[in-house]
Amino acid sequence: MSRIVLVTGGGNGIGRAVAARFRAGGDAVVITGRNGERLARTAAGAAAGAITCDATDPEQVARMADELGPELDVVVNMAGGNTDLTAPAGDGVGEVLRAWRANLDANLLSAVLTTTAVRDRLRPGGSIINVGSIGAEYAASSYGAAKAALAAWTAGLSSEVGPKGVTANLIAPGYIAETGFFQGKLSEERRRALIAATHNGRPGHPDDVAETAYFLASAGARHITGQTIHVNGGAHTTR
């Protein structure tokens, strides 16, 4: 049976790959994002529904949930990004406060607001999949701290939705090529270092994350919940 899948930040990069993977599996996919034109282009080429929505704005999130409808099977909170890469540099207290709030809004509260708005629509057997980062393991920046908080929140969320037959997990990607994450600011030296840190000697691809998300929403993953799944080629290992 076709599932109803919501992918925030689904207009480009990893979010677009995640949406495409679920669509390829026969699911009905709705993508959201702030850029309405980009969403429309993505939806037109892949037969997905699209709702323009800033996931950090509670009014827009509530409206999106109403447009989505009464039932949902999977939500993938992909919206986010390192706002430090686009914010003006500054080390004053005010600048630090703005930078931290921006990353917390984009990478933590966007997922909290979206999930809160749609969780009662999730049917038994549903899945909540949040997308974090390897940066959470080295959380000296506002981005890393926000992603670390997202992982902690996901673990607690699992205990709340589990009795309803819903799982909640987090995917933590490492370096993923072919996205706009670094906003053109990734040097060749840094890129080589990120690849060298892996065990398999290659950068990640959006499809690596998409396939993991698809698995976590599958029947084979119903006893996997409250977990952080690292997708980084061994750049960060766990036991």
N, C-alpha and C positions, 0 to 999 in steps of 0.2 A: 504494500500500500504506500502511495506517495506521502511523504512527510511534508510538513510546513516548516521551513527553515528561515531564520532571520540571521543575516550577517551584517553587523555594523561595520562601517568603513569598507564596504564591499565594492567601491568604485574603482579601485586600483590596487596594485601591489599584491601582497599576500591575501588581503580580503577578497580581491577579485578571483584569485586562484581557489580559495576556499569555496566561494560561491559556485564557481564552475565545476568543482568536484562534486558538490551535492547535486547540482543540476544534471551532471552526467549520470548520476545514480538514479535519476528519475524523480528527484524531489522538487517540490515547488519552493522556490527560493525568493526571498525578498531582501534586497540590499538597501542599506541606508548610508548616508554621508552628507557632508555639508555642501558639496559641489553638485548642484542639480544637473548641470549640463553634462558633467562627467558621468554621473549616475545614469542619465538617460542614454548616453552612448553605450555604456556597458550593458544596460538592460536590453537595448535594442538588438545588440549583437548576440545576446545569449538567452533571450526570452525569460528574463527575470523581472519580477516586480521591483519597483524602486520608490522609496519615500525619502525626500530630502529632509534631513534631520541632523541638528547639532546635538550629539549625545551628551554634551555638558550642560545643555539647557533643559531644565525640568519641564517647562511648558511644551517645548518641541517634542521631548521624549513622550510625554503623556499623549500628545496628539498622534504621534507615530503609533503608539500602542493601540489607540482607538481605530486607526486606519488599518492596522494589521489584521484585526478580527479577533474572534473569541477563542481560537484554538491555535496552539503552537507545539512543535515537537522538539526543535533544536534552536538554541540561540548561541551564536558565536560572537563574542565581544572582541572585535578586531580593531575598532576605532582607537586611535592613539598616535603616538609618535613622540620623539624627543623634542619638546618645544625649545630647549636650550639651543638647538641648532639654528633656530630662526629668530631668537630673541636678541635684542641689543646686549652687548657685553656690559657688565657693571658689577662691582663688588660691594656697593653700599647696602645697608640693611634693607632699604626699600626695594632695590633691584633684586636682592636675594629673595625677598618675600614674594615678589611678583613672579620670579622664575619658578620657585617651588610651587606656588599655587597653580601656575599654568600647567606644570607637569602632573600634579596631583589631579587636577580637573580632567586633563586629557587621557590619563592612563589608569586612573583608579575610579574616580567618580563617574566617568562615562559608563563604565561597566556596572557600577552599583546602581545608577539611575535606570539604565536600560533593563537590567535584570529585575529590579524592583517593579518596574512598570509592566513587565510581561510574565513574571513567574507564575502568577495564578492561572495563566492561559496554558501553561505547559501540561501536556497530557502525561499520564503514567507511561514510563519507558522513555521519557524525554531526557534531554541533555543540555547542560549549560557548559560552554567551553570558553574560557577566558584565555587571552593571549598575552603572556608576560614577556620576559626577556632574560637572557643570560646576564644582563646588566644587574639584575636583582642580587646576584651572588657577590657583586662588588659595589655595593650601594653607597658610594661616596657622593654621587650626584643626585639631584632631585628626580631625575628619570629613573635611576636604579632604585631609589627608595620607594617611588610610586609603584614600580613593578613588584618590589618585595612585599609591599602592603597588599597588592592585588593577589599575590599568591597566598598570603595569610588569610585574607578575606575568603578566598575560594575554598580553603580547607574548612573554615567554619560554616560556609554556605552549604557545603556537602551534607553536614549533619542536619541542617534545617530542611532541605528538600528531599533527603534520602527516604524518609517515611512515605513520601508521595510517589516513590518509584522513579525519581529523577536523579541523575548523576551530575556532579559538578567537578570539573577538572581544569587544570591550567597547562597550556603548552608554553614552554620557555625556549624560543628559538635563539640560536647563536647568530653568527653573521649570515645574512641571507642576501645574495646578490640579486640583481634585476628588480630592485625596488627603488623608490625615491627616498628611503629612510634618511640617508646621510645628506640630502639636499645639495649634492655636488661637492661636499666638503670632505670626502674620504680620499686621503692621499694614496698613491700607489704603494708607498712604503707601509702604510697602515693596513691596506688591503692584503698585502703579502703576509704581514704578521698575523692577521686574523685567520688566514687560510693555514699558515704554518702551525697554528695552535691546535688545529684539528688532528685527529688520528687518521682520517682517510684522505687528507690532502686536497680537499675541495671545498668551495663555498657551499652554503645551503642554497636551495632553490625554493621559491614559493610553493611548489608542488610538494616538497617535503613536509611542510606545515599542513597543507591542505589534506594530504593523505592521512596524517595523524589525527586531524580533526574529524575526518570522515570515520576513521576507526573508532574514536572515542564515542561517537554517536551510534555505533553499530550494536547489533545484538551480542556480538562477541565481547563487548566491553562493559556489560551491565554490572559487573562486580568490581569495576575500577572506578573509584570515586574519591574525592578529596586529595588527589595526587597532582604533583607537578611533573610533567613529562618533558624532559630535556631533548631538544632536537638541535644538536650542535656539532655533530661529527666527532664528539669526544673532547671538544674544547673545554667543557666542564663535565667532570664525571661524578657519579654518586654511587653509594653502596647501599 
